[in-house]
């Protein structure tokens, strides 16, 4: 993605927010470690297992029957399944991710099967080209509201924007959705609370967090979404047809070719340092994960790619190792 001119960052809200909306389990926000990590874990609902005693024989009281069979219990206390500390596992795994001086990384992961998630790192990052998923999601939502299909021109732009990361197409659709105002309005409905659209034509300088990008991915890949099934299928399909030269990022965590992603890369004109980001869905040992990893302050694009790939692998390892 071509670099943009630097701009004054707008004031952003601080504080942590709920990482994910989990349908099958209630989410609990757990405080961060000294490294500044925040995590979400699902509370499992304990299921009581009751064992009934055999019926007493005629003429024998139930108490006598119980006394004659001391090994039999009338009930069993519920056994709570040990909780896996995903936050600790992710923090430990991230220690192996090498960062250059001044570089930053944040990663968030959600296990679709278990409904558990975790995140590492804080703060807002430039989106660079990963915002193109948000732009298309916004366009699709607006089209749904208007009860219309995308035009042939919009589809041409959408395909080029997602599969080839074409900037001219992104700029065209950015204008169609109403730039930052349109993006922010859609994101409010999607549940993104710490993302703000870039000023004017600078869509690549939209500010976001890894947690918000995970929420966006749930809108794209989850059933509980503002987007219709047709809209989700369309966007998922494009994210699975990324150009060969962009097969990097979260796909490094997959154990095969079952992945869908969008990458972003931007050399900041003010510093010459690189923003490198990657978001998407990967499949590992039959399990599906949504992963968002953001980084900045990288001296080269290649070093930034290494960082986000290592972070994606660490995020998935926080689940696979347990």
N, C-alpha and C positions, 0 to 999 in steps of 0.2 A: 504494500500500500504506500502511495506517495506520501511524503511528509507534509504536515500542515504547519502553518505558522503558530508559534506559541501564543497563548492567550492567558489573561488573568484567570486563575481558577476561581470559580464561584464558591461561596461559603457552603460547606456541607454539614449536615447534621452529624453529630458524633453519637457514639453509643452503639450497643449491640442490638441486634434484632433477631427475631425468630428465624432460624435458617430455612426451614421447610415446612410446608403444610402437609401433614401426613394423614392419609385417609384412614389407614388401618390401625393407627395408634396415635395417642396424644403426644405432642412434642413438648419437651422440657428443655429450657435453655440453661446450660451449665456454664458457670463462670470460667473465664480463661485462665491459662497458666501464666507464669512470669514471661513466657515467650510471646504472650499476646494472642493466644488461640481461643476461639470460642467453638463450642460444639453443641450438637443436638443429638439426643438419644431418645428413642421411643420407649415409653413405659409399657411393659408387657402386663396384661391383665392375668393375674394368677387364676388358674382353674383348679377348684377343689376336687379332690378325688376321694370319694366316699366308698368304703367297703362295708357291706351289710353283714351282720352276723347271721348264721343259719337259724331258721325257725326252731323254737324249742319243741321237743317231742311232747305228745299228750301227757298231761299230768306232771310235767316238769316245768318249773318257773324259768323265766328267761334268765334270772340272775344265777340260778343253779346251773343252767346250761353254760353260761359264761364262765362260771367258776370251774366247771369240769373241762373247759377248753381254754386254758390260760393263754395259749399261743395265738388265739384268734382275737382280733381287735374289732371293736364296733365302728371305729373311724380312724382315719389316717390324717395327720396334720398336713396341710398343703406344703409342698416342697417348692421353694422359690428357685427358679433357674438362675445360676450365677450371671451377673451382669458383666458383659464385656466392656472394658473401658476403652472405647474407640478413640477418645481424645488423647489418652496416654499413648496408645499405639501409633496414632498419626504423628504426634509430637516426636516420638522416638524415631519413626521412619524419616521424618523431615530433617533430622540431624545429618543424614547422609547426603542431603541436597546441597551442593557447593554453590555459594553465592560470591560474586565479586564484591569488593568494598563498595558500599553505597547502593548496591542492588537490593531490591525487595521482591518478595514472592508471597502470594496468597493462594490457597487452594481449598476447594469445597467439594465434597463427595456425598452422594446419596445412593444407597443400596435399594434398588427398586423392589426386590423380593422381600426384604426384612422391614423396610420402611425406616431404617436407621440412617443417620447422616452425621457428618463431622466437618469441621472447617479449621483451617490454620491460617493465621495472619489476619491483620486488620487494615483498615484504611481504604481509600478510594484510588482507583487506577484509571488511566485513559483506556477506553475500549479498543481503540484502533478499529480494525475491520470486524471484530466479533459483533459489533453493534449492528451489522447487516442482518443478523438473525432477528434482532429486535425490530429493525425497520420493516422487514417482511412480515413479521408477526403483527405489527401495528397495521400494515396495509391490509392484511387478511381480516383483522378484526373490524376495521372500518368498512370493508366490503361486506362483511356479514351484517353489520348494522344497517347498511344501505340495501340489503337484500339483493346483492348483485354478485356476479362473478368477476374475477380479474379480467381486464382487457387483454388482447393479444400483445399489445405493447408492454403492459405491466408484466406479463409473464416472461416476455423476452428480457426485460430488465432484471426480473427476479432470478432467472436462471443464470444470467451472466454474473450478477452480484454475488450469489451464493457459491456457485460451482467454480467460478474463475476469480472471485473477489474483485470484480470490475468496479473501479471507483466511479466512473462516469454514470454507470447504471445506478449505483448507490445514491449519487447526488440527485439523479432524476427522481427516484422514489422518495428520497428525503424531502424534496419539495412537494411531491404529491401528498404525502401524509401530513404536511403542515410543519415540517422541521421539528424543532425541539418541543413545541407545544403539543403537536400530535403525538410524538413519542411519549412524552411525560403523561399525557392523558391516558394512553393505552397502558402504560406501565402501572399506573395507579390501579387499574382494573386487574392487571396481571398479578399484583401483589408485590411489585418491586418498590421498596421504600428508600433506597439509598442510591438511586440512579437518576442522573439529570442530563438531559440532552445538551449537546455542544452548541455554542453560540453561532447564530447565523448558519452559514454553510458548513461549519466545521463539525460534521457528524462524528468524525474520528476522535474528537476530543470530548465526547460524551464521557461522563464520570460514572463509575460503577464499582461494585464490590463482588468478590467471589460468591458471597451468599446470595446476592441479587441475581447473579447469572445462573446459579443453581435453581432459583425460583423460576426464572425464565425457561430453563430447560424442562422443568416440570410442566410448564404450560405447553411446551412443544411436544413432549413425549408422554405426558401423563393423561389420564382420563378425566380428572377433575380440573378442567381447563375452560377458560373463556373462549378458546378457539374450538371450532367445530371439528368433528372427526375428519372431514374432508380437508380442512385447512391444515390440521396437524399432519395428516398423511402427505400432503403436498410439500410442506416444509421439511419433514423428515426425509422425504425422497431426495430433495435437492442436497441436503446435508450428507447424504450417502453417496453423492456423485461428484465429490470434490476432485478438482484437477490433480493429476499425478504429482506435480511438483509441490503440492501442498499437503501431501500425505505425511504429516508430522504433527506433533502436539499430543493431545490426549490419546490418539490412536496408538501411541507407543505402549500404553498400558493394556491394550487388547491382546488376546492370545491368538488372534487370527484376523480375518478381514471383516468381522462383524462390528462395524463402528459407523458413526455418523458425527461429523464435526464441522466447526468453522474456526479458522485461525485468524489472528490479527497481528500485524507487525507494523511498527512505525518508528522511524528515526526522528527524534525531536530536534527541530532546527536550532533550538536555544542551547542544547547541550551536546548534540550528536549521539546521545545515548538512546538505546532501543527499548521500546515497549514491545513485549512479546506475550501474546495471550492465546489460549486455546480452550474451547468449550465443546462438549458433546457427550455422546453415549457410547460406552464400550461394553463388550461382552468378554468375561473372563471365567473360564471353567463353567460355562453355562449360566452364570449369574450376570445380570445387567446392572451397570452403574452409570449414573450421571456425574460428570466431572467438569469442574470449571477451575482453571488455573491462570492466574494473572501475574505479570512481572513487569518491572521497570528498572532502569539504571544499568542495563546490560551494555557492554562496550561494543558488542557485535551481534548481529542477528543470530548467528550460529550459537553463540554462547547463551542467548536468551532461549533458543529452542531447546538446548540441553537442559536448562533450568525447568521449563514447563513440562518437559517429558519426564524428568526425574520426579517432579512434584506429583504428576498424575500417577506414576507408578507407586509412589509412596502412599497416595490416598487410597488406591485400590488395595495395597498391601495391608492397610489398617483393618480391612475386612477379611481378606483372604488368609491372613496369618492366625486368625482367632479360631 
